[in-house]
Amino acid sequence: MSQTVSVWFVVGLALVAANLPFVTNRLLGLVPMASSKSLPIRLAELLLYYLFVGGIGLLLEQRAGQIAPQGWEFYAITGALFLTLAFPGFVYRYLFRQRS
C-alpha cells in the first residue's frame, strides 16, 4: 500500500469512526443497549474511536518507515479534526432527527 493510499484510508476510517457513535444506539457499534445512549456515552465512544484510528495510523506509519515524533500540537490538531469529522453525525442525531 502506497503512502497516499494509507493517508486516504486513515482519513476515510476517521470519517466513519467519528460518525459511528451518533448513527447507532449500540455501544461501540456492537452491543445493543436497553435505552438510548446519552451524550456523555457518545463522547466517550468518540474518544475511544479517536484512539483506535490513531493506532491504525501509527501502525501504517511504522510500516512505511520511521515514526515521526509528535508533540502536543499534533494531538490537539488531530483531535480537532476528528471532532470536525463528527459534526455531520452530531447534526443528524441532535438537530435533524425527529423525536417521537
C-alpha positions in Angstrom: 0.0 0.0 0.0 1.5 3.4 -1.0 1.7 6.3 1.4 -1.1 8.2 -0.5 -3.5 5.2 -0.2 -2.5 4.9 3.5 -3.3 8.5 4.2 -6.7 8.4 2.5 -7.5 5.1 4.2 -6.9 6.7 7.6 -9.0 9.8 6.7 -11.9 7.7 5.5 -11.7 5.5 8.6 -11.7 8.6 10.7 -14.8 9.9 8.9 -16.7 6.7 9.5 -15.4 6.2 13.1 -16.2 9.8 14.1 -19.8 9.5 13.0 -20.5 6.0 14.3 -21.4 7.0 17.9 -24.1 9.3 16.6 -25.6 7.0 14.0 -26.2 3.9 16.1 -27.6 3.3 19.5 -25.4 0.3 20.1 -22.4 0.6 22.5 -19.3 0.7 20.3 -21.4 -0.3 17.4 -21.7 -3.9 18.7 -23.6 -4.2 22.0 -27.3 -3.4 22.0 -28.4 -1.1 24.8 -31.7 -1.2 26.6 -32.2 2.6 26.4 -30.9 5.3 24.2 -27.3 6.4 24.7 -26.7 9.7 26.4 -24.3 12.4 25.1 -21.5 11.6 27.6 -21.5 7.9 26.5 -21.4 9.1 22.8 -18.4 11.4 23.6 -16.6 8.6 25.4 -17.1 6.4 22.4 -15.8 9.2 20.2 -12.6 9.3 22.3 -12.2 5.5 22.0 -12.6 5.7 18.3 -10.1 8.6 18.1 -7.5 6.4 19.9 -8.4 3.4 17.6 -7.9 5.4 14.4 -4.7 7.0 15.8 -3.4 3.5 16.5 -4.2 2.4 12.9 -2.4 5.5 11.6 0.6 4.8 13.8 0.8 1.2 12.6 0.6 2.4 8.9 3.3 5.0 9.6 5.5 2.4 11.3 5.1 0.1 8.3 6.1 2.9 5.9 9.3 3.8 7.8 10.4 5.6 10.8 7.8 7.2 13.0 8.0 11.0 13.2 8.0 12.4 16.8 4.8 14.3 17.7 4.2 16.9 20.3 1.0 18.1 21.9 0.2 20.2 18.9 -0.2 17.1 16.7 -2.8 15.6 19.1 -4.6 18.9 19.5 -4.9 19.3 15.7 -5.9 15.7 15.1 -8.5 15.8 17.9 -10.0 19.0 16.5 -10.1 17.4 13.0 -11.8 14.3 14.5 -14.4 16.5 16.1 -14.9 18.3 12.9 -15.4 15.0 11.1 -18.0 14.0 13.7 -20.1 17.1 13.1 -22.4 15.5 10.4 -23.3 12.7 12.8 -24.0 15.1 15.6 -26.2 17.2 13.4 -28.1 14.1 12.3 -28.6 12.9 15.9 -29.5 16.1 17.7 -30.7 18.6 15.1 -32.3 16.8 12.1 -33.8 13.7 13.7 -37.4 14.0 14.7 -38.2 12.8 18.2 -41.3 10.6 18.6 
